[in-house]
């Protein structure tokens, strides 16, 4: 990861690579958080190709979740077509660019359907609430209370123990609702944590 100074009024950029994300699971979240504090934009230097390796998919999805939830400017390019319907990822920050062909068509539908807050969760004292209103499928409003909160938080952090009975049950129930994506032996929670709200447009 490196910071690239820009001239004029253009803010500095924080450049990330896939190697950065794979070497340190927290690199993406740290870069996004730092960019939000310093008003810098984040650039993923490598083309993002989904469906090659589960671990890479999860690293990329976590980066998109962090950027979306913090309303951080992330510049990234989609290569190829992900192995999921657009609805699976439409709530996440869409690609700024693509490699053309089928990737361009997928990216276009992603950008067209994206709205902030389509699939989010929020944290409250003793509960987590998931709201899913992504187009093209059923909507869900899920309330998670004790003793499931710690399991949900583990899943959100990617630190869940797959052999745990409660973990398996929660993963299955959220997976049946389309809120957990299974990637090989790994699992990714699709709703992102809403950390900021978009600034409303001023009317005239």
URLIN-V939847 format. One record per residue. N is the residue number from 0. SS is DSSP state (hx for helix, st for strand, lp for the rest). PHI is phi in degrees with one decimal (999 if undefined). PSI is psi in whole degrees, -180 to 180 (* if undefined). Layout:
n = (N/N)
ss = (SS/SS)
phi = (PHI/PHI)
psi = (PSI/PSI)
This chain:
n = (0/1/2/3/4/5/6/7/8/9/10/11/12/13/14/15/16/17/18/19/20/21/22/23/24/25/26/27/28/29/30/31/32/33/34/35/36/37/38/39/40/41/42/43/44/45/46/47/48/49/50/51/52/53/54/55/56/57/58/59/60/61/62/63/64/65/66/67/68/69/70/71/72/73/74/75/76/77/78/79/80/81/82/83/84/85/86/87/88/89/90/91/92/93/94/95/96/97/98/99/100/101/102/103/104/105/106/107/108/109/110/111/112/113/114/115/116/117/118/119/120/121/122/123/124/125/126/127/128/129/130/131/132/133/134/135/136/137/138/139/140/141/142/143/144/145/146/147/148/149/150/151/152/153/154/155/156/157/158/159/160/161/162/163/164/165/166/167/168/169/170/171/172/173/174/175/176/177/178/179/180/181/182/183/184/185/186/187/188/189/190/191/192/193/194/195/196/197/198/199/200/201/202/203)
ss = (lp/st/st/st/lp/lp/lp/lp/lp/lp/lp/lp/st/st/st/st/lp/hx/hx/hx/hx/hx/hx/lp/lp/lp/hx/hx/hx/hx/hx/hx/hx/hx/hx/hx/hx/hx/lp/lp/st/st/st/st/lp/lp/lp/st/lp/lp/lp/lp/lp/hx/hx/hx/hx/hx/hx/hx/hx/hx/hx/hx/hx/hx/hx/hx/hx/lp/lp/lp/lp/st/st/lp/st/st/lp/lp/lp/lp/lp/lp/lp/hx/hx/hx/hx/lp/lp/lp/lp/lp/lp/lp/st/st/lp/lp/lp/hx/hx/hx/hx/hx/hx/hx/hx/hx/hx/hx/hx/lp/lp/lp/lp/lp/st/st/st/st/st/st/lp/lp/st/st/st/st/st/st/lp/lp/lp/lp/lp/lp/lp/st/st/st/st/st/st/lp/lp/lp/hx/hx/hx/hx/hx/hx/hx/hx/hx/lp/lp/lp/lp/lp/lp/lp/hx/hx/hx/hx/hx/hx/hx/hx/hx/hx/hx/hx/lp/lp/lp/st/st/st/st/lp/lp/st/st/st/st/lp/lp/st/st/lp/lp/lp/lp/lp/lp/lp/lp/lp/lp/lp)
phi = (999/-146.8/-99.2/-112.9/-70.9/-119.6/-88.7/62.4/-94.5/-74.7/-68.5/-61.4/-116.0/-105.2/-97.3/-115.6/-120.3/-62.8/-61.4/-59.3/-66.0/-77.9/-74.7/-138.1/-58.5/-93.9/-62.5/-63.7/-62.6/-64.5/-64.5/-66.0/-62.9/-65.4/-63.7/-64.9/-72.1/-105.5/59.3/-99.0/-102.7/-106.9/-120.0/-87.5/-69.1/-93.6/-68.6/-88.8/-119.8/-91.2/91.3/-88.2/-139.6/-55.9/-64.4/-68.9/-56.7/-65.7/-60.5/-68.5/-64.4/-66.9/-61.6/-65.2/-62.9/-63.8/-63.8/-66.8/-64.7/-99.9/53.4/-95.5/-72.8/-117.7/-101.9/-143.8/-119.9/-89.8/-112.9/72.5/-110.1/-61.1/-83.4/-135.5/-63.7/-57.4/-56.7/-60.5/-119.9/-63.5/-78.8/-90.9/-56.1/-73.8/-68.1/-78.7/-142.6/-152.9/-96.6/87.6/63.0/-63.0/-62.4/-65.5/-67.0/-64.7/-62.2/-64.1/-68.1/-63.5/-63.8/-66.1/-89.1/-70.6/-141.7/-68.7/89.7/-68.8/-149.3/-135.6/-135.0/-129.3/-102.8/-133.6/-65.6/82.2/-153.6/-131.7/-122.6/-109.3/-124.3/-127.4/-126.0/-61.2/-70.4/86.6/-169.3/-67.6/-94.5/-136.1/-130.8/-114.0/-104.7/-111.9/-119.0/-60.7/-94.5/-93.6/-61.5/-63.1/-66.8/-61.2/-63.0/-63.5/-66.2/-63.4/-86.7/75.4/-112.7/-74.2/-90.4/-65.6/-83.2/-72.8/-60.6/-64.2/-61.2/-62.3/-66.6/-65.3/-58.7/-64.9/-65.5/-70.8/-65.0/-62.7/-88.3/75.9/-104.1/-126.5/-104.0/-91.9/-129.1/64.3/-92.5/-102.0/-134.1/-127.7/-78.4/-76.1/-61.4/-100.5/-80.6/-78.6/-103.6/-138.1/-111.5/-64.5/-75.0/-63.6/-69.8/-81.9/-82.8/-125.5)
psi = (136/153/130/116/145/157/167/-138/1/129/158/155/148/118/126/150/166/-34/-39/-47/-37/-32/-32/108/-23/0/-43/-48/-41/-44/-41/-45/-43/-40/-37/-38/-33/5/36/161/152/135/126/111/-29/151/134/118/117/152/5/-52/134/-41/-37/-42/-46/-41/-42/-43/-37/-39/-45/-38/-45/-46/-41/-48/-29/3/44/141/108/122/114/159/131/130/125/-172/125/155/28/160/158/-35/-32/-35/4/-21/-14/160/120/164/144/-27/175/172/12/177/-134/-33/-39/-39/-43/-46/-38/-43/-34/-49/-39/-38/-13/134/147/135/14/-31/98/165/154/154/134/170/107/10/161/138/128/131/122/110/33/140/157/14/-179/147/150/142/104/126/122/119/176/144/23/-10/-46/-36/-44/-44/-38/-40/-42/-33/-5/16/21/146/112/-20/-11/136/-46/-38/-46/-41/-45/-43/-42/-47/-43/-34/-41/-28/2/23/-8/133/125/129/95/-124/2/160/142/130/121/-41/141/157/124/109/-22/158/144/148/123/144/138/131/158/*)
